[in-house]
Amino acid sequence: MTNQNRLEELRAGLERTRADIQHFADDAGREAPQLLPVTKFHPAEDIALLAQLGITDVAENREQEARAKAEALPDMHFHMIGQIQTKKANHVARWAHSVHSLDSEKLARALDRGVALAQERGQRDGILPVFIQVSADGDTARGGCPLDLVSDLVDVVEELDNLELQGFMVVPPLESEPSEVFTRVKGLVEDVAKQLGRPLKLSAGMSADLQEAIKSGTDIVRVGTGIMGPRPVV
């Protein structure tokens, strides 16, 4: 496929996705949330084409893949939405524009140290915005902080010099009712925002549950296949 053909594919995917988001937002009587395209498994060349279409921010799930793309495309903002091994925190702190998958005190402190080190080495300017990933069912194997531990993790992040809490992220468990999960975590966002005295955001909603997330008040939706198409065959 030529670059021009791929560009038109991506343009069409973006237009369809944006139209869906606007339609769902209109139905819910609210403004459309921010769209964050998910580019995992797709090559850096595709992300460069997205940049031609005005996209400045994309999301990735795997550290090593994201790091390579960030090095290839220094003008693009890469956001980490996948689980992070603590030993990879220093790497993530160098390239991530934000992290949507903070789920433990151990990881928070590792990222904080990683940001300080990256700043010291001239590899990063400024702090790292983070979203606490909430585990709606308490099964942390899929990532996420159990609801009963969220308050403690908020306190930890607020004490750290190099992280800034921007909100919460959630992925509904497969057996759950997405709208119930989104509504519950939106309430958490509002409660913590009130406690901290500043606005916070909800990062929730993917292709399969976009409508429910938008109706529940999400601020950021993360869409991959609807924009990028099927993952490339390796």
C-alpha positions in Angstrom: 0.0 0.0 0.0 1.3 3.5 -0.9 1.7 6.2 1.8 -1.1 8.1 0.1 -3.5 5.2 0.3 -2.7 4.6 3.9 -3.1 8.3 4.6 -6.6 8.2 3.2 -7.4 5.1 5.2 -6.4 6.9 8.4 -8.2 10.0 7.4 -11.4 8.0 6.9 -10.9 6.2 10.3 -10.5 9.5 12.1 -13.5 11.0 10.4 -15.7 8.0 11.3 -14.5 8.0 14.9 -14.9 11.7 15.4 -18.4 11.5 13.9 -19.4 8.7 16.3 -18.0 10.6 19.3 -19.9 13.8 18.3 -23.1 11.8 17.7 -22.8 10.2 21.2 -22.0 13.5 22.8 -24.9 15.2 21.2 -27.2 12.4 22.4 -25.9 12.9 25.9 -26.2 16.7 25.7 -22.6 17.3 26.4 -19.4 18.4 24.7 -17.4 15.8 22.9 -14.4 14.3 24.9 -10.8 14.4 23.7 -9.9 11.6 21.3 -6.6 9.8 22.0 -5.8 7.4 19.1 -4.2 4.1 20.2 -1.3 3.1 17.9 0.0 0.0 19.5 1.4 -2.6 17.0 1.2 -0.1 14.2 4.5 1.3 12.8 6.0 4.7 13.4 5.3 5.5 9.7 1.5 5.3 10.4 1.9 7.7 13.4 3.9 10.1 11.1 0.9 10.0 8.8 -1.5 10.8 11.7 0.7 13.8 12.4 0.0 15.0 8.8 -3.7 14.8 9.7 -3.2 17.1 12.7 -2.9 14.4 15.5 -0.4 15.5 18.1 -1.0 12.8 20.8 -1.2 9.0 20.6 -1.3 6.2 23.2 0.8 3.1 23.4 0.6 -0.1 25.6 4.1 -1.5 25.5 7.2 0.3 26.8 9.8 -0.9 24.4 7.7 -0.3 21.3 6.6 3.1 22.5 10.2 4.1 23.3 11.4 3.3 19.8 8.5 5.3 18.3 9.1 8.2 20.6 12.8 8.3 19.5 11.8 8.1 15.8 9.1 10.8 16.2 10.3 13.4 18.8 7.5 15.9 17.9 4.7 13.5 18.8 3.4 13.1 22.3 3.2 9.5 23.4 1.0 8.5 26.3 1.4 5.2 28.2 -1.8 3.3 28.8 -0.5 -0.2 29.4 0.7 -1.9 32.5 4.2 -0.8 33.6 6.8 -3.0 35.2 8.6 -1.1 38.0 11.9 -1.8 36.4 10.8 0.0 33.2 9.8 3.2 35.1 13.0 5.0 34.3 12.4 4.4 30.5 8.8 5.5 30.7 9.8 8.6 32.6 12.0 9.7 29.7 9.4 9.4 26.8 5.9 9.5 28.3 3.9 12.7 27.9 1.6 11.2 30.5 0.9 7.8 32.2 -2.7 6.5 32.3 -1.9 3.3 34.2 -0.4 4.2 37.5 -1.7 1.5 40.0 0.6 1.3 43.0 2.7 3.2 45.4 5.8 1.3 44.3 5.3 2.3 40.7 4.5 5.9 41.7 7.8 6.2 43.6 9.7 4.5 40.7 8.3 7.0 38.2 9.0 9.9 40.5 12.7 8.8 40.7 12.8 8.2 37.0 11.5 11.7 36.2 14.1 13.2 38.5 16.8 11.3 36.8 15.6 12.2 33.3 15.5 15.8 34.3 19.0 15.6 35.7 20.3 14.1 32.4 18.5 16.6 30.3 16.1 13.9 28.9 12.9 15.5 30.2 11.5 18.9 30.9 8.9 19.2 33.7 6.9 16.8 35.7 5.0 13.7 34.6 1.2 13.9 34.5 -0.4 10.6 35.7 -3.8 9.0 35.9 -4.5 6.4 38.5 -5.9 3.3 36.9 -8.8 2.0 38.9 -9.5 -1.8 39.2 -13.3 -1.9 39.2 -13.5 -5.5 40.4 -10.3 -5.6 42.6 -8.6 -8.1 40.2 -5.2 -6.4 39.9 -3.9 -9.0 37.5 -5.3 -6.9 34.7 -3.8 -3.7 36.2 -5.4 -1.1 38.3 -5.6 0.0 41.9 -8.4 -1.5 44.0 -11.0 1.1 44.9 -10.4 0.8 48.7 -6.7 1.7 48.1 -7.2 4.6 45.7 -7.3 7.3 48.4 -4.0 6.2 49.8 -2.4 6.3 46.3 -3.8 9.7 45.7 -2.1 10.9 48.9 1.2 9.3 47.7 1.1 11.0 44.3 0.2 14.4 45.9 3.4 14.1 48.1 5.7 13.4 45.2 7.6 16.3 43.6 7.8 14.9 40.0 4.3 13.5 39.4 1.0 15.4 39.0 -2.3 13.7 39.4 -4.5 14.5 36.4 -7.3 12.0 36.9 -8.4 8.4 36.8 -8.5 5.7 34.1 -10.6 2.6 34.0 -11.2 -0.4 31.7 -14.5 -2.2 32.6 -14.0 -5.9 33.4 -15.4 -8.2 30.6 -18.3 -9.4 32.7 -19.3 -6.0 34.0 -21.9 -3.4 32.9 -19.6 -0.7 31.4 -22.0 2.2 32.1 -22.2 1.2 35.8 -18.4 1.1 36.0 -17.9 4.4 34.2 -20.6 6.2 36.3 -19.0 4.9 39.6 -15.5 6.1 38.6 -16.8 9.4 37.3 -18.2 9.9 40.8 -14.7 9.1 42.2 -13.2 11.7 39.9 -15.6 14.4 41.1 -15.1 13.5 44.8 -11.3 13.6 44.6 -11.4 16.8 42.5 -13.5 18.4 45.3 -11.0 17.2 48.0 -8.0 18.5 46.1 -9.7 21.7 45.0 -8.8 21.4 41.3 -10.4 19.7 38.2 -9.5 16.1 37.4 -10.3 14.1 34.3 -11.7 10.6 33.5 -9.9 8.6 30.8 -12.4 5.8 29.9 -14.0 4.4 26.8 -12.7 2.4 23.8 -14.3 1.3 20.6 -16.6 -1.3 22.2 -18.0 0.9 25.0 -17.6 4.4 23.5 -21.3 5.4 23.8 -21.6 4.3 27.5 -18.4 6.1 28.4 -19.4 9.4 26.7 -22.9 9.3 28.3 -21.2 8.7 31.7 -19.1 11.9 31.3 -15.6 10.7 30.3 -13.1 13.4 29.3 -10.8 11.2 27.2 -11.6 8.3 25.0 -9.0 5.9 23.7 -9.7 4.4 20.2 -7.4 2.1 18.2 -8.9 -0.2 15.6 -11.6 2.2 14.6 -8.9 4.6 13.5 -5.9 2.4 12.7 -7.7 -0.6 11.3 -6.7 -4.2 12.1 -3.2 -4.7 13.6 -0.5 -5.4 11.0 0.3 -9.1 10.4 3.9 -9.6 11.4 
